[in-house]
Amino acid sequence: MIRTALLTAAAFVATTPASAQTAPSATVDYSSGTNWLCLPGRADTCSTPLPTTALNANGYGSVGQSEVAKDPRLDCFYVYPTVSNDRGLNSDLNVDNSERSAAQVQFARFAGVCRTFAPIYRQMTLGAVAAAAAGADVTKPAMLAYSDVSNAWRTYLAKYNQGRPFVLIGHSQGSLMLQELIKHEIEGKPITRQMRLAILPGFNLYVPQGKRVGGTFKSTPVCSSPSETGCALSWVSFREKNVPPAGAIFGFAPAPGMTVACTNPAKPGSTAWENLDSYWNTRFGLPIPGGPISWSSDGAPPTQFVRTDGLVSARCVNNGQLGYLSIRTNPTPNGKRTDRVYGEVGVLGMFIPGWGMHLADVAEAQGDMIRIVGDLSARSRTVSQQAR
């Protein structure tokens, strides 16, 4: 039934021409700021303050607000996930609320620890992803999307980077694009020395079982400690009692001897349960198992976003070809905050087990990600000051 639903969605989108789609042969001009969602030093999606309420065991707490760092020593290059509902297999370059919202929710807070760069690209649409999940060949749409990302990357290096250290950040399709970028534009080249970290949740990154490198990447290892640099953080999320089923799109390596890399974002290298520092969107508009979430018995949240520490915890699991981040929700006895979070992918009223908690890969650990990048930025600042 799920396959039928995917085929139906794919057929509808794939056979309907895009009304304003950029011609596939056209090269996008990334020297123009109009083709970037986020650039440093201007008012845009990543400079917009995001008021956020602390949600503690005893209910709502203080309200904070995201800020833009004045002089960060680190750059962050972000590629957003699959969000486009455009007709056709590739999106156009006309930015709508879906792209802005993705960058705002997943990336804007990083402006407090690094300069933010986020290109607009002709990504594979939701219809293309549905087609791929149903078995269609989407090689050409994927190549078009990657050509935009790699073009934006080269423009970033030529126009903006000026030898600065950088972090790559993606999710889902964005992580796929960055995997390809690392393989083709970074590994084996001098620019490797400037890459401090690649944060790539929401897409399978393969490694040989018991190894940290040698599958998807030739020389970029999976991070094994919080202080390691030049490595990748990668995970795909599943609830503790929902092990990836056979044939799952995430969390299962199809080749014998391989597994899906898992890094615990709270403490890279850990295989124990670790509490996560999370940012949740209380206006999350997609279906949630069990219905809408009541975030606190105190009533409606005072802001769109809430931050929780320890509401969920995570543990990396690698068992043969299985590899995933197991997510546990921690109820608070006699507490005032929810014991539920979102994350599953729904299609026509059904939730797809093989996708796990794909929609929460970033939210569940965004505070941890920002902390790690902030530590890298502080260390980069110290090195820069010592060199003067």
PAZA-643041 format. One record per residue (C-alpha): x, y, z. Coordinates in steps of 0.5 Angstrom, whole numbers, plus 500, padded with zeros to 3 digits. Example, Ala and Ser with C-alpha at 12.3 -4.5 7.8 and 13.67 -1.06 7.14 Angstrom:
% residues 2
<node <525, 491, 516>>
<node <527, 498, 514>>
//
This chain:
% residues 388
<node <500, 500, 500>>
<node <506, 505, 502>>
<node <509, 503, 495>>
<node <502, 505, 491>>
<node <502, 511, 495>>
<node <509, 513, 493>>
<node <508, 511, 486>>
<node <501, 516, 486>>
<node <505, 522, 488>>
<node <511, 521, 484>>
<node <507, 520, 478>>
<node <503, 526, 479>>
<node <509, 531, 480>>
<node <513, 528, 475>>
<node <508, 528, 469>>
<node <506, 535, 471>>
<node <511, 541, 468>>
<node <514, 546, 472>>
<node <511, 552, 471>>
<node <517, 557, 472>>
<node <523, 552, 472>>
<node <530, 554, 470>>
<node <532, 551, 464>>
<node <536, 545, 466>>
<node <542, 547, 461>>
<node <542, 554, 465>>
<node <548, 555, 469>>
<node <546, 559, 476>>
<node <550, 565, 477>>
<node <552, 565, 485>>
<node <556, 571, 484>>
<node <549, 574, 485>>
<node <547, 575, 492>>
<node <540, 573, 490>>
<node <541, 566, 489>>
<node <543, 565, 496>>
<node <538, 564, 502>>
<node <544, 566, 507>>
<node <550, 571, 506>>
<node <554, 574, 512>>
<node <553, 581, 513>>
<node <546, 582, 510>>
<node <539, 582, 513>>
<node <536, 575, 511>>
<node <533, 568, 513>>
<node <540, 567, 517>>
<node <540, 574, 521>>
<node <532, 573, 523>>
<node <532, 573, 531>>
<node <528, 566, 533>>
<node <525, 567, 540>>
<node <526, 561, 544>>
<node <523, 558, 550>>
<node <526, 554, 555>>
<node <522, 548, 556>>
<node <524, 545, 563>>
<node <521, 539, 567>>
<node <517, 544, 571>>
<node <514, 548, 565>>
<node <516, 554, 561>>
<node <522, 558, 563>>
<node <526, 564, 560>>
<node <526, 566, 553>>
<node <532, 567, 549>>
<node <533, 569, 542>>
<node <538, 567, 537>>
<node <544, 572, 535>>
<node <549, 574, 530>>
<node <556, 573, 532>>
<node <560, 580, 530>>
<node <566, 577, 528>>
<node <566, 569, 528>>
<node <573, 566, 525>>
<node <569, 560, 522>>
<node <564, 559, 516>>
<node <558, 554, 515>>
<node <556, 552, 509>>
<node <549, 549, 509>>
<node <545, 545, 504>>
<node <538, 545, 506>>
<node <534, 538, 505>>
<node <528, 536, 501>>
<node <522, 541, 501>>
<node <520, 543, 495>>
<node <513, 542, 492>>
<node <515, 545, 485>>
<node <512, 541, 479>>
<node <517, 537, 476>>
<node <523, 533, 478>>
<node <527, 539, 480>>
<node <525, 545, 483>>
<node <526, 552, 480>>
<node <530, 558, 483>>
<node <524, 562, 486>>
<node <525, 561, 493>>
<node <518, 560, 497>>
<node <517, 559, 504>>
<node <519, 552, 504>>
<node <526, 553, 503>>
<node <526, 559, 508>>
<node <523, 555, 513>>
<node <528, 550, 512>>
<node <534, 554, 513>>
<node <531, 558, 519>>
<node <529, 552, 523>>
<node <535, 548, 521>>
<node <541, 553, 520>>
<node <539, 560, 522>>
<node <542, 559, 529>>
<node <549, 557, 527>>
<node <549, 565, 525>>
<node <551, 566, 533>>
<node <558, 561, 532>>
<node <560, 562, 524>>
<node <559, 566, 518>>
<node <553, 563, 514>>
<node <552, 561, 507>>
<node <546, 557, 504>>
<node <545, 557, 496>>
<node <539, 556, 493>>
<node <539, 550, 488>>
<node <535, 546, 484>>
<node <534, 540, 488>>
<node <530, 534, 487>>
<node <523, 535, 489>>
<node <519, 531, 494>>
<node <516, 528, 487>>
<node <523, 526, 485>>
<node <524, 523, 492>>
<node <517, 519, 492>>
<node <519, 517, 485>>
<node <526, 514, 487>>
<node <523, 511, 493>>
<node <518, 507, 488>>
<node <524, 505, 484>>
<node <525, 510, 479>>
<node <531, 513, 476>>
<node <533, 520, 478>>
<node <540, 520, 476>>
<node <539, 526, 472>>
<node <535, 530, 477>>
<node <540, 529, 482>>
<node <546, 531, 477>>
<node <543, 537, 476>>
<node <542, 539, 484>>
<node <549, 537, 485>>
<node <551, 541, 479>>
<node <548, 547, 483>>
<node <551, 546, 490>>
<node <558, 545, 487>>
<node <558, 551, 483>>
<node <556, 555, 489>>
<node <561, 552, 493>>
<node <566, 554, 488>>
<node <564, 561, 488>>
<node <564, 561, 495>>
<node <571, 559, 495>>
<node <573, 564, 490>>
<node <569, 570, 493>>
<node <568, 569, 500>>
<node <573, 564, 503>>
<node <579, 567, 503>>
<node <583, 561, 507>>
<node <578, 561, 512>>
<node <576, 554, 516>>
<node <569, 552, 515>>
<node <564, 547, 517>>
<node <559, 543, 512>>
<node <552, 542, 515>>
<node <546, 539, 511>>
<node <540, 534, 512>>
<node <537, 529, 508>>
<node <538, 531, 501>>
<node <543, 536, 503>>
<node <547, 531, 506>>
<node <547, 527, 500>>
<node <550, 533, 496>>
<node <555, 535, 501>>
<node <557, 527, 501>>
<node <558, 528, 494>>
<node <562, 535, 495>>
<node <567, 532, 499>>
<node <568, 526, 495>>
<node <569, 530, 489>>
<node <571, 537, 491>>
<node <575, 536, 498>>
<node <578, 530, 499>>
<node <585, 529, 496>>
<node <585, 537, 495>>
<node <589, 542, 499>>
<node <582, 545, 501>>
<node <582, 539, 506>>
<node <586, 542, 511>>
<node <581, 548, 512>>
<node <575, 543, 513>>
<node <574, 543, 521>>
<node <568, 538, 520>>
<node <562, 536, 516>>
<node <555, 535, 520>>
<node <551, 530, 515>>
<node <545, 527, 519>>
<node <539, 524, 515>>
<node <542, 520, 510>>
<node <546, 514, 510>>
<node <554, 514, 510>>
<node <557, 508, 509>>
<node <563, 505, 512>>
<node <566, 498, 513>>
<node <564, 494, 519>>
<node <568, 496, 525>>
<node <572, 502, 521>>
<node <571, 509, 521>>
<node <573, 510, 513>>
<node <573, 507, 507>>
<node <566, 506, 504>>
<node <563, 513, 502>>
<node <569, 517, 503>>
<node <576, 515, 502>>
<node <580, 519, 507>>
<node <575, 523, 511>>
<node <573, 519, 517>>
<node <567, 519, 522>>
<node <569, 523, 528>>
<node <571, 519, 534>>
<node <571, 524, 539>>
<node <568, 531, 541>>
<node <575, 534, 539>>
<node <577, 531, 533>>
<node <577, 535, 527>>
<node <577, 534, 519>>
<node <572, 529, 520>>
<node <564, 527, 519>>
<node <558, 527, 524>>
<node <553, 523, 521>>
<node <547, 519, 524>>
<node <540, 517, 522>>
<node <534, 517, 527>>
<node <530, 511, 529>>
<node <526, 511, 536>>
<node <528, 506, 541>>
<node <523, 501, 539>>
<node <523, 502, 532>>
<node <529, 498, 529>>
<node <530, 499, 522>>
<node <526, 494, 518>>
<node <529, 490, 512>>
<node <530, 494, 506>>
<node <529, 501, 510>>
<node <531, 507, 506>>
<node <535, 509, 512>>
<node <539, 505, 517>>
<node <541, 499, 513>>
<node <547, 498, 509>>
<node <545, 494, 503>>
<node <552, 491, 502>>
<node <555, 485, 506>>
<node <561, 488, 511>>
<node <558, 495, 511>>
<node <554, 499, 516>>
<node <551, 506, 516>>
<node <556, 510, 520>>
<node <553, 513, 527>>
<node <556, 519, 531>>
<node <552, 521, 537>>
<node <552, 528, 536>>
<node <552, 530, 544>>
<node <558, 526, 545>>
<node <562, 524, 538>>
<node <565, 517, 540>>
<node <560, 515, 545>>
<node <556, 508, 545>>
<node <552, 510, 551>>
<node <546, 514, 552>>
<node <547, 521, 552>>
<node <542, 527, 553>>
<node <541, 531, 547>>
<node <540, 539, 547>>
<node <534, 540, 543>>
<node <530, 545, 539>>
<node <523, 544, 537>>
<node <518, 547, 533>>
<node <512, 548, 536>>
<node <508, 549, 530>>
<node <511, 543, 526>>
<node <505, 542, 521>>
<node <506, 535, 519>>
<node <502, 529, 522>>
<node <505, 526, 528>>
<node <504, 519, 531>>
<node <498, 520, 537>>
<node <496, 527, 534>>
<node <498, 534, 536>>
<node <503, 535, 542>>
<node <501, 539, 548>>
<node <508, 541, 550>>
<node <506, 543, 557>>
<node <501, 543, 562>>
<node <502, 550, 563>>
<node <498, 551, 556>>
<node <501, 554, 549>>
<node <508, 555, 548>>
<node <510, 563, 549>>
<node <514, 562, 543>>
<node <514, 558, 536>>
<node <521, 554, 539>>
<node <522, 551, 545>>
<node <529, 548, 547>>
<node <529, 542, 552>>
<node <535, 539, 555>>
<node <535, 531, 556>>
<node <527, 530, 554>>
<node <530, 526, 549>>
<node <537, 522, 549>>
<node <540, 518, 544>>
<node <545, 512, 543>>
<node <549, 509, 537>>
<node <547, 502, 535>>
<node <551, 498, 530>>
<node <549, 491, 529>>
<node <552, 488, 522>>
<node <549, 492, 516>>
<node <545, 496, 521>>
<node <547, 503, 523>>
<node <543, 508, 527>>
<node <542, 513, 532>>
<node <537, 510, 537>>
<node <532, 516, 540>>
<node <529, 515, 547>>
<node <524, 520, 550>>
<node <525, 521, 557>>
<node <518, 522, 561>>
<node <519, 527, 567>>
<node <515, 524, 573>>
<node <510, 529, 576>>
<node <513, 534, 571>>
<node <509, 539, 567>>
<node <513, 538, 560>>
<node <511, 533, 554>>
<node <514, 526, 554>>
<node <512, 526, 546>>
<node <516, 529, 540>>
<node <515, 529, 533>>
<node <520, 526, 527>>
<node <516, 520, 523>>
<node <515, 521, 516>>
<node <507, 520, 514>>
<node <504, 519, 507>>
<node <497, 518, 506>>
<node <495, 517, 513>>
<node <501, 512, 514>>
<node <508, 513, 518>>
<node <513, 509, 514>>
<node <518, 505, 519>>
<node <524, 505, 514>>
<node <524, 513, 515>>
<node <525, 513, 522>>
<node <525, 520, 525>>
<node <528, 523, 519>>
<node <524, 529, 520>>
<node <527, 530, 527>>
<node <534, 529, 525>>
<node <536, 536, 526>>
<node <531, 538, 532>>
<node <533, 533, 537>>
<node <540, 535, 537>>
<node <541, 542, 534>>
<node <544, 545, 541>>
<node <549, 540, 541>>
<node <551, 541, 534>>
<node <551, 549, 535>>
<node <556, 547, 541>>
<node <560, 543, 537>>
<node <561, 548, 532>>
<node <562, 554, 537>>
<node <567, 550, 540>>
<node <571, 550, 534>>
<node <570, 557, 532>>
<node <573, 559, 539>>
<node <579, 555, 538>>
<node <580, 558, 531>>
<node <579, 565, 534>>
<node <585, 563, 539>>
<node <589, 560, 533>>
<node <588, 566, 529>>
<node <590, 571, 535>>
<node <596, 567, 537>>
<node <598, 568, 529>>
<node <598, 575, 530>>
//
